[in-house]
């Protein structure tokens, strides 16, 4: 069934059954719809669903574990705020809106594909652990920005980051470093701001800059991983 957020429970708690049209907490078999202007928070436990759609201006706050098997769709002007916990289940994230990654709490992307067509913004975070071969596809319209601290690191499997858009590292002039430990294929632009450092330091990952790819900026690239550029 489709379980639609109504907010009739009077709070933003995913685990309050009164907030849902079916008067029950979504299960792994349910499709979830969060309509415009609603804010929903996952905090008390692990949330499960088959698929999730965040409609225009809706917000989902992930402060615990989220498991879905099909697709999490973030519509234009909708927001996913990822604070802590894991996102897993073997499905895919289709981002047409905004994904905010905040706070130092550890985050795990597990066996999930992230297709970014708009903005992913990581602001002073810790590590995003990449487990069981997740794939990140940053499209031609995608912007993946790391502001301040924040690293993406191989944990298990063979994680891959395919960039056709813009990956950039910024931090208002405060020197920070970002570790990238995975296979990265660059067909777009990687831009590192002055005083920032982008580190590829592990044989577990590699950086390939294809003919249309561009590596630029006034920051530092510290690369000891396998590195190929035509």
C-alpha positions in Angstrom: 0.0 0.0 0.0 0.9 3.7 -0.2 1.3 5.2 3.2 0.8 9.0 3.0 2.1 11.4 5.6 -0.8 13.4 7.1 0.8 14.9 10.2 -2.4 14.2 12.1 -0.3 13.0 15.0 0.8 16.5 15.7 4.5 16.1 15.4 7.2 15.2 12.9 7.9 11.7 14.2 8.1 9.0 11.6 7.3 6.4 14.3 4.0 8.0 15.3 1.4 5.9 13.6 -1.2 8.7 13.8 0.9 10.7 11.4 0.2 8.2 8.5 -2.9 7.7 6.3 -2.9 4.0 7.1 -2.6 4.7 10.9 0.4 2.5 11.0 4.2 3.0 10.7 5.4 2.2 7.2 6.8 -1.3 6.7 9.3 -2.6 4.1 6.4 -3.4 1.8 5.0 0.2 1.8 5.4 3.0 -0.6 5.8 6.3 1.3 4.6 9.7 0.1 5.5 12.9 2.0 3.7 15.8 0.5 4.8 19.4 0.1 5.7 21.5 3.1 5.8 18.6 5.6 8.9 17.8 7.7 9.4 14.2 8.9 12.2 13.0 11.2 13.6 9.5 11.6 15.2 9.4 15.0 14.0 6.8 17.4 14.6 3.6 15.4 15.3 2.2 11.9 12.8 3.3 9.3 11.7 0.9 6.6 9.9 1.3 3.3 9.7 0.0 -0.3 10.0 3.5 -1.8 9.8 7.1 -0.7 8.8 10.3 -2.5 9.5 13.7 -1.1 7.4 16.2 -3.0 8.1 19.8 -3.6 9.3 21.6 -0.4 9.0 18.5 1.8 11.9 17.6 4.2 13.0 14.2 5.5 15.5 14.3 8.4 17.6 11.1 8.8 19.0 10.9 12.3 19.0 7.1 12.4 19.0 4.2 9.9 16.8 4.3 6.8 16.2 1.1 4.7 14.4 1.0 1.4 14.5 -1.4 -1.5 13.4 0.6 -4.5 13.7 4.3 -4.9 14.0 7.4 -2.8 12.9 10.4 -4.9 13.7 13.9 -3.8 11.7 16.2 -6.0 12.7 19.8 -7.0 12.8 22.0 -3.9 12.5 19.0 -1.5 15.3 18.3 1.0 16.9 15.3 2.6 18.8 16.2 5.7 21.2 13.4 6.6 22.6 13.9 10.1 23.6 10.3 11.2 23.0 6.6 10.6 23.0 4.4 7.5 21.1 4.5 4.3 20.8 1.0 2.9 18.5 -1.6 1.3 19.8 -1.9 -2.3 17.7 0.8 -3.8 18.6 4.1 -5.4 18.3 7.8 -4.5 17.1 10.1 -7.3 18.0 13.6 -6.2 16.3 16.5 -8.1 16.4 18.7 -5.0 18.9 19.1 -2.1 20.7 16.6 0.0 22.3 18.2 3.1 24.9 16.3 5.1 25.6 17.9 8.4 27.3 17.2 11.8 30.2 14.9 12.6 28.2 11.8 13.3 29.3 8.8 11.2 27.2 8.1 8.1 27.1 4.9 6.1 26.0 4.5 2.5 25.3 0.8 2.0 24.6 -1.0 -1.3 22.8 2.1 -2.6 23.1 4.1 -5.8 22.9 7.9 -5.5 22.0 9.7 -8.7 22.5 13.4 -8.1 21.0 15.8 -10.7 21.0 18.9 -8.5 22.9 19.6 -5.2 24.6 17.5 -2.6 26.1 19.7 0.1 28.3 18.3 2.9 29.1 20.9 5.6 31.7 20.1 8.3 30.9 16.4 8.5 33.0 13.5 9.6 33.3 10.3 7.5 30.8 8.8 5.1 31.6 5.1 5.0 30.9 3.4 1.7 29.8 -0.3 2.3 28.9 -3.1 -0.1 29.8 -1.3 -3.4 27.6 1.8 -3.5 27.7 4.0 -6.6 27.5 7.8 -6.7 26.6 9.3 -10.1 27.0 13.1 -10.3 25.3 14.1 -13.5 26.1 17.0 -15.8 23.6 19.2 -13.8 24.9 17.8 -10.5 26.9 19.8 -7.9 28.6 17.8 -5.1 30.1 20.3 -2.7 32.2 19.6 0.4 32.3 22.7 2.6 34.9 22.4 5.4 35.7 18.9 6.8 34.3 15.8 5.3 35.6 12.5 3.7 34.2 9.6 1.7 36.0 6.4 2.4 35.9 2.8 1.1 34.7 0.3 3.7 33.7 -2.9 1.9 33.1 -3.9 -1.7 34.1 -1.6 -4.7 32.5 1.8 -4.3 32.5 4.1 -7.4 32.0 7.8 -7.9 31.3 8.8 -11.5 31.4 12.6 -12.0 29.9 14.3 -15.1 29.1 17.5 -13.2 30.9 19.6 -10.7 32.7 18.4 -7.5 34.1 21.2 -5.4 35.7 21.7 -2.1 35.3 25.0 -0.3 35.7 26.4 3.2 35.8 30.2 3.5 39.6 30.3 3.6 39.9 27.9 6.6 42.4 25.1 5.6 40.7 21.7 5.6 41.4 18.3 4.0 39.1 15.7 2.5 40.0 12.0 2.0 38.5 10.3 -1.1 39.1 6.5 -0.9 37.2 4.8 -3.8 37.3 4.5 -7.5 36.6 8.0 -9.0 36.0 8.5 -12.8 36.0 12.2 -13.7 34.3 13.3 -16.9 33.3 16.7 -15.5 35.0 19.2 -13.3 36.8 18.8 -9.9 37.6 22.2 -8.4 39.6 22.7 -5.2 39.5 26.1 -3.6 42.6 27.9 -2.2 43.8 26.5 1.1 41.8 23.2 0.6 43.3 19.7 0.1 41.9 16.8 -1.8 43.6 13.5 -0.9 43.6 10.2 -2.8 46.0 8.1 -0.7 44.9 4.5 -0.8 45.4 1.6 -3.2 41.8 0.7 -2.4 40.8 3.6 -4.7 41.9 5.3 -8.0 41.4 8.5 -9.8 40.9 8.5 -13.6 40.5 11.9 -15.3 39.1 11.2 -18.8 39.7 13.4 -21.8 36.7 15.7 -21.2 37.5 15.8 -17.5 39.0 18.9 -15.8 41.0 19.1 -12.6 41.4 22.7 -11.5 41.5 25.2 -8.6 44.1 26.8 -6.4 44.1 24.2 -3.7 46.2 21.0 -3.3 45.7 17.5 -4.8 47.6 14.9 -2.8 47.5 11.7 -4.9 49.3 8.5 -4.2 46.5 6.2 -5.4 46.6 4.9 -9.0 46.1 8.1 -11.1 45.5 8.2 -14.9 44.9 11.3 -17.0 45.2 11.4 -20.8 
